[in-house]
Amino acid sequence: MKKTQQNTSKEDNSPWMKWAYVGIAVLVAVAMVGTYLAPMFEKKPAAQVGNMAVIGYTIFNEDGRPLITTDQNLLVSEYEKGNFVLLTYGLEMPVGAQVSGENIAPIPIAYPETNGTVGAGLLGFETNAISAGLVGMQAGETKTISFAYEENDLEINISEEEANEIDLNFTEAEVGKPFLREFMLASGIHLGNETNQTPTLRFWEVADKTDDSLVVTCRYGSARVTLNGITG
């Protein structure tokens, strides 16, 4: 009789013991997973005004076509489509800094090679927007930042003769088609060579065309920026 009672007791407790072991195993597994995942949920430092940020970027025209990029894969993809894109190096720039809108930042071009004699020109309007957009971003984050040029429409009217002087075939020039030319800015927009200034390249676009003149603009639309790191 005693032996039967002991067996019954063991049989009654066995399922509960099994569930207890399972529960302990689950708790241990959850603890281990939590330990591994904890770094993933740690809040990364955000860029603040005065920090220096290392960024990668792609500059788009107003229609969303890539013009300038640090992304080699995008460069290859656009070339396969027949689109010309400049490849530049990443930038290190201050976060939240503001300069004159007419300031020109010459960015070294990686491809096609220029031997450092000319850069891709970003205007103060554009670098200011990027710099302000970096505030609050975390390393690895990507953001699209739109450009605004205030009252400066960055448009000029050039004659057929002036177009030919800068090797822009007037006859073949098409509205909406980007073309790359030198850009100089002193007290306005200047085509051609100016003394004591750093030559830079901008993508221009024909905004309007008549029988004897062109309206061309060099506005950009936006920048897709990735914050690669905060250096200071």
C-alpha distance (Angstrom), angle and dihedral (degrees) to the residues before:
residue distance angle dihedral
M1 . . .
K2 3.80 . .
K3 3.79 90.9 .
T4 3.82 91.1 53.4
Q5 3.80 91.5 51.3
Q6 3.81 91.9 50.9
N7 3.81 92.2 51.8
T8 3.80 91.3 48.7
S9 3.80 90.8 51.3
K10 3.80 92.6 51.8
E11 3.76 91.6 47.9
D12 3.82 91.7 50.0
N13 3.83 93.3 49.9
S14 3.79 97.1 43.6
P15 3.86 98.6 80.3
W16 3.80 91.4 47.7
M17 3.80 91.2 49.9
K18 3.80 90.3 50.8
W19 3.79 91.7 51.9
A20 3.77 90.2 47.1
Y21 3.80 90.8 54.8
V22 3.80 90.6 47.2
G23 3.80 90.8 49.9
I24 3.79 91.9 50.7
A25 3.82 90.7 48.5
V26 3.80 91.1 50.8
L27 3.78 92.0 49.6
V28 3.81 91.1 50.2
A29 3.82 90.9 48.1
V30 3.80 92.0 49.3
A31 3.78 90.6 48.9
M32 3.80 91.5 50.8
V33 3.82 93.0 47.5
G34 3.78 90.1 47.6
T35 3.79 89.9 53.0
Y36 3.80 91.9 52.7
L37 3.81 94.9 43.3
A38 3.79 96.7 44.3
P39 3.82 94.4 88.8
M40 3.82 89.3 53.4
F41 3.79 90.6 61.0
E42 3.78 96.6 43.5
K43 3.79 110.2 115.9
K44 3.78 111.3 -111.4
P45 3.81 118.7 -137.2
A46 3.80 113.5 -94.1
A47 3.79 124.0 -135.6
Q48 3.77 112.2 -102.0
V49 3.79 133.1 -167.4
G50 3.80 108.0 -77.3
N51 3.82 95.4 28.4
M52 3.79 120.8 118.8
A53 3.78 113.4 -124.8
V54 3.81 131.0 -161.1
I55 3.79 109.6 -146.8
G56 3.77 143.0 179.8
Y57 3.79 117.7 -154.4
T58 3.78 150.2 172.3
I59 3.80 120.6 -145.9
F60 3.82 116.3 -148.6
N61 3.78 131.5 -164.8
E62 3.79 120.2 -123.4
D63 3.81 90.5 -86.9
G64 3.81 92.7 54.1
R65 3.79 98.1 -104.1
P66 3.85 115.0 143.7
L67 3.80 113.1 -114.5
I68 3.81 107.4 163.2
T69 3.80 126.4 19.4
T70 3.78 146.5 163.9
D71 3.82 89.7 -152.4
Q72 3.82 110.3 100.7
N73 3.81 92.6 -168.8
L74 3.79 90.5 55.5
L75 3.80 89.8 47.6
V76 3.81 91.3 55.2
S77 3.81 91.8 45.2
E78 3.81 92.5 52.3
Y79 3.80 93.2 45.8
E80 3.80 88.8 53.7
K81 3.82 87.4 56.1
G82 3.79 90.3 51.2
N83 3.81 94.4 -107.3
F84 3.80 120.8 136.6
V85 3.82 114.0 -133.1
L86 3.79 131.3 173.5
L87 3.82 117.4 -128.1
T88 3.80 112.9 -146.7
Y89 3.79 135.7 175.4
G90 3.80 124.1 -100.5
L91 3.78 118.7 -89.8
E92 3.77 134.6 -126.3
M93 3.78 108.1 -154.2
P94 3.81 139.6 160.3
V95 3.78 117.5 -97.3
G96 3.80 115.8 -119.3
A97 3.82 94.9 3.3
Q98 3.82 120.7 147.0
V99 3.79 128.4 -157.8
S100 3.79 135.0 172.3
G101 3.78 111.5 -61.6
E102 3.80 89.7 -127.6
N103 3.80 93.0 54.1
I104 3.82 113.3 118.4
A105 3.81 121.1 -145.3
P106 3.83 110.5 -163.1
I107 3.83 108.0 -146.9
P108 3.84 116.4 -157.7
I109 3.80 112.1 -111.7
A110 3.81 117.9 -134.0
Y111 3.82 96.8 -174.0
P112 2.92 133.0 57.8
E113 3.79 90.7 27.4
T114 3.79 116.7 -115.2
N115 3.83 98.0 171.1
G116 3.78 88.8 -121.8
T117 3.79 93.2 -69.7
V118 3.79 94.7 118.0
G119 3.78 136.3 20.3
A120 3.79 139.7 -158.8
G121 3.79 105.8 -94.3
L122 3.79 120.5 -131.4
L123 3.79 115.9 -174.7
G124 3.78 125.9 -135.0
F125 3.82 88.9 -109.9
E126 3.80 87.7 61.7
T127 3.80 100.6 40.1
N128 3.83 89.3 47.1
A129 3.79 91.0 54.4
I130 3.81 92.3 48.1
S131 3.80 92.8 45.5
A132 3.82 92.4 50.1
G133 3.81 91.3 45.0
L134 3.80 91.2 56.6
V135 3.80 92.4 65.6
G136 3.80 108.6 109.5
M137 3.80 95.6 9.4
Q138 3.79 119.0 133.5
A139 3.80 127.0 -140.1
G140 3.79 109.5 -81.3
E141 3.81 93.8 21.3
T142 3.82 120.3 129.2
K143 3.79 124.6 -153.7
T144 3.79 135.7 176.1
I145 3.81 112.2 -132.8
S146 3.80 122.4 -166.1
F147 3.81 122.8 -142.2
A148 3.81 126.7 -130.6
Y149 3.80 123.9 -171.9
E150 3.79 100.2 -166.6
E151 3.81 110.2 -142.7
N152 3.81 93.4 -20.4
D153 3.80 108.5 99.7
L154 3.83 92.2 -178.3
E155 3.79 91.3 -138.4
I156 3.80 128.7 137.3
N157 3.76 134.6 179.7
I158 3.81 115.8 -131.3
S159 3.76 129.6 -175.3
E160 3.77 125.7 -127.5
E161 3.80 88.9 -102.8
E162 3.81 92.7 51.9
A163 3.80 90.5 47.9
N164 3.78 90.9 54.0
E165 3.82 90.5 48.0
I166 3.82 90.0 62.5
D167 3.82 92.3 44.3
L168 3.79 93.3 -105.5
N169 3.76 106.6 142.6
F170 3.79 102.0 -131.7
T171 3.79 94.1 -161.2
E172 3.81 94.1 51.7
A173 3.81 96.3 39.9
E174 3.82 109.2 119.7
V175 3.81 129.1 -160.3
G176 3.81 109.9 -108.5
K177 3.81 95.8 15.8
P178 3.85 114.5 123.6
F179 3.80 120.7 -133.2
L180 3.79 130.6 -177.4
R181 3.80 120.3 -124.1
E182 3.77 140.0 151.7
F183 3.78 117.2 -81.9
M184 3.79 128.7 -154.4
L185 3.76 126.6 175.7
A186 3.79 125.6 -170.9
S187 3.80 113.9 131.7
G188 3.78 91.8 -14.8
I189 3.78 140.5 -19.4
H190 3.79 115.7 -43.1
L191 3.75 130.4 -174.3
G192 3.77 120.2 -152.7
N193 3.79 131.1 21.7
E194 3.79 124.3 -25.7
T195 3.79 125.3 -173.9
N196 3.80 124.1 -111.9
Q197 3.78 94.1 13.5
T198 3.78 133.4 108.2
P199 3.81 111.0 -109.7
T200 3.79 112.9 -126.8
L201 3.79 134.7 175.9
R202 3.80 126.7 -126.0
F203 3.76 132.7 -177.8
W204 3.79 109.0 -117.0
E205 3.76 128.1 -167.8
V206 3.79 132.9 -157.8
A207 3.80 105.9 -117.4
D208 3.80 96.2 177.1
K209 3.79 138.7 1.1
T210 3.80 133.4 -159.6
D211 3.80 131.8 177.0
D212 3.80 92.6 -83.8
S213 3.83 108.7 15.3
L214 3.78 146.3 42.2
V215 3.79 132.4 -144.0
V216 3.79 107.2 -146.5
T217 3.79 130.2 -176.6
C218 3.79 134.8 -170.9
R219 3.80 101.0 -161.1
Y220 3.78 119.0 137.4
G221 3.79 123.1 -149.0
S222 3.80 108.4 -145.6
A223 3.79 147.8 -33.2
R224 3.80 127.5 -124.5
V225 3.80 102.5 -147.9
T226 3.80 130.1 -168.9
L227 3.79 118.7 -164.1
N228 3.80 103.9 -138.2
G229 3.78 96.5 177.7
I230 3.80 149.2 -28.5
T231 3.80 112.6 -117.8
G232 3.78 102.6 -180.0
